[in-house]
Amino acid sequence: MTTALDKIKLAKAATGSLAQAATSTKNEALRQISLLLNARADEIILANDQDIANGQAESMTESLQDRLRLNHDRISAIAEAVLKIISLPDPIGDVIRGMSLPNALKLTQVRVPLGLIGVIYEARPNVTIDIAVLAIKSGNAVVLRGGRAAENTNRVLVKILQDALAIAGINADAVQTVDEFGRDGGTVMMQAVGLIDVLIPRGGAGLIQQVVQEAKVPVIQTGDGVVHIYIDETARLDWSVNIVHNAKVQRPSVCNAAETLLIHESAVERILPAVLDKLSESGVTIHGDEITQANFFAAVPATDEDWATEYHDLDISVKVVKNMDEALAHIAKYSTKHTESIITENVENAERFLAEVDASTVMVNASTRFTDGGEFGFGAEVGISTQKLHARGPMGLPELTTTKWLVRGSGQVRG
């Protein structure tokens, strides 16, 4: 009987096949993935329907069902996104720096694959493809644990990925899933020292913290998003209304959706009612401090817990601050270091916000929904890192590499 550890070992043994593959070979694998996704869309949807039915039977929330659901349009969009990765530069072999030493040794630092990447994530079958294609293009094998909610869908998607690799002449074992082993599969991944080179959790705060605390292999922490927008005293009304609405409503279930709105006290009368009216029209529940409640009667009282909550839904907490110092202090206390944005027409305020806020992505006059590998031009992302080692922010192809030094000599010995 094949175990989770057996499958991880198969993926590890296949790392060389991908690491040595030419760019053209890897691109052919991606082209085949795109073709097979479209050709086998009905098979994917049949499996996905079963996952949706199982989720509904277990009272899965509408927002999670939306993350899980695939249809022909979404599959077509995923297949099209795969093709975009083909056009991106292959980072493997890129020269980071080089030098010649006084003793005539020639040093070159180049990008190489990380090796075997493990990813644990929840109810997001599109992530199965995003992660795999980025891993393949960057020369990495991958082990996936996509969660019970998407198990049927992911089984079909992983088979498509393996079939595409085989067609391109790459060892199909380079993509594996341990979904069938449930939570035990994730535990084995976390303990696979010497096999998995880096483990990336992608999901809610509970999942991420469990992996960070229990893993024995190196972890890149991707973030839950307690994301703030600060409206200062100079902000434009139209920008404030549109940016806050987009950041909260366009897709509230994702990690770059806004969760807390901070507004300068002198902008309350001019801006706050219009911003909250627009949100309320879209079904957003306003959790407000006392001043917010006085200016917007539909607001419910905000609690201390609200300021630290990632709602993943149509809720937002709102606080009025006296000045930028108070806004920055609130962000420093509650931020998960994902994305923070300021709306302002004051250049000094904008530059101070950019310089002082500690987050993977800091914005001026833009929706936080733009913190995304696809929007940044990466084609897709493996996750958004909120830590400071090895990568930070949306992780594309270069973030799935490490480096090694190549030293070329002519008989030198050290004295």
FENBEL-V739390 format. One record per backbone hydrogen bond with DSSP energy under -1.0 kcal/mol. CO is the residue of the C=O (numbers start at 0). NH is the residue of the N-H. If there is no record, write none. Layout:
BEGIN
CO_NH + CO_NH
END
This chain:
BEGIN
2_6 + 3_7 + 4_8 + 5_9 + 6_10 + 7_11 + 8_12 + 9_13 + 11_14 + 13_17 + 14_18 + 15_19 + 17_20 + 21_25 + 22_26 + 23_27 + 24_28 + 25_29 + 26_30 + 27_31 + 28_32 + 29_33 + 30_34 + 31_35 + 32_36 + 33_37 + 34_38 + 35_39 + 37_40 + 39_43 + 40_44 + 41_45 + 42_46 + 43_47 + 44_48 + 45_49 + 46_50 + 47_51 + 48_52 + 49_53 + 50_54 + 51_55 + 52_56 + 54_59 + 55_58 + 60_64 + 61_65 + 62_66 + 63_67 + 64_68 + 70_74 + 71_75 + 72_76 + 73_77 + 74_78 + 75_79 + 76_80 + 77_81 + 78_82 + 79_83 + 84_87 + 90_93 + 93_110 + 96_108 + 98_106 + 100_103 + 104_100 + 105_407 + 106_98 + 107_405 + 108_95 + 109_403 + 110_92 + 111_401 + 114_140 + 115_196 + 115_197 + 116_142 + 117_199 + 118_144 + 119_201 + 123_126 + 125_129 + 126_130 + 127_131 + 128_132 + 129_133 + 130_134 + 131_135 + 132_136 + 133_137 + 134_139 + 135_138 + 140_116 + 141_175 + 142_118 + 143_177 + 144_120 + 147_150 + 149_153 + 150_154 + 151_155 + 152_156 + 153_157 + 154_158 + 155_159 + 156_160 + 157_161 + 158_162 + 159_163 + 160_164 + 161_165 + 162_166 + 163_167 + 164_169 + 165_168 + 170_173 + 171_174 + 173_141 + 175_143 + 177_180 + 178_181 + 181_185 + 182_186 + 183_187 + 184_188 + 185_189 + 186_190 + 188_191 + 189_215 + 190_192 + 191_194 + 191_195 + 197_117 + 198_219 + 199_119 + 203_207 + 204_208 + 205_209 + 206_210 + 207_211 + 208_212 + 209_213 + 210_214 + 217_198 + 220_385 + 224_226 + 226_258 + 226_259 + 227_340 + 228_261 + 229_342 + 230_263 + 231_234 + 235_239 + 236_240 + 237_241 + 238_242 + 239_243 + 240_244 + 241_245 + 242_246 + 243_247 + 244_248 + 245_249 + 246_257 + 250_253 + 253_256 + 258_316 + 259_228 + 260_318 + 261_230 + 262_320 + 263_266 + 266_270 + 267_271 + 270_274 + 271_275 + 272_276 + 273_277 + 274_278 + 275_279 + 276_280 + 278_281 + 278_283 + 279_282 + 284_315 + 285_299 + 286_317 + 287_301 + 288_292 + 289_293 + 290_294 + 291_295 + 295_298 + 299_287 + 304_307 + 305_308 + 312_314 + 313_284 + 315_286 + 316_260 + 317_288 + 318_262 + 320_264 + 322_326 + 323_327 + 324_328 + 325_329 + 326_330 + 327_331 + 328_332 + 329_333 + 330_334 + 336_359 + 337_360 + 339_362 + 340_229 + 341_364 + 342_231 + 345_349 + 346_350 + 347_351 + 348_352 + 349_353 + 350_354 + 351_355 + 352_356 + 360_339 + 362_341 + 366_369 + 367_370 + 369_371 + 371_375 + 372_377 + 373_376 + 382_394 + 383_222 + 384_392 + 392_384 + 394_381 + 396_399 + 397_400 + 399_113 + 401_111 + 403_109 + 405_107 + 407_105
END
